[in-house]
Amino acid sequence: MHKKNISLKDQLYNKDKVHKNSLELKAAYSDFHPSSFTEKVMSKIPELEL
């Protein structure tokens, strides 16, 4: 069976991971908006790539 290689970038910076981190921030800061944060971060990732 051939195992698909997934880049480190895609393992670390994907929507699920960003959202999980945003939920941690929400737990510490009740006014934090996890969904909005997730969408903003994910929209900026492509322009930050090297």
Phi, psi and omega in degrees: 000133182272124180269128180284132177278129177245128183297153178300320178304313181290335176284323185269324186241072175238169186300321180297316181292317180297318181293320177301316178296323180294328177292326175295319177295321178299322179297328181271330184231102187298335180276357181289143181246096186300317183294317178298315178301313181302313181296319179295315180297313183296328179288336182269340185303315182301323182282347179267352181293148177278000000 
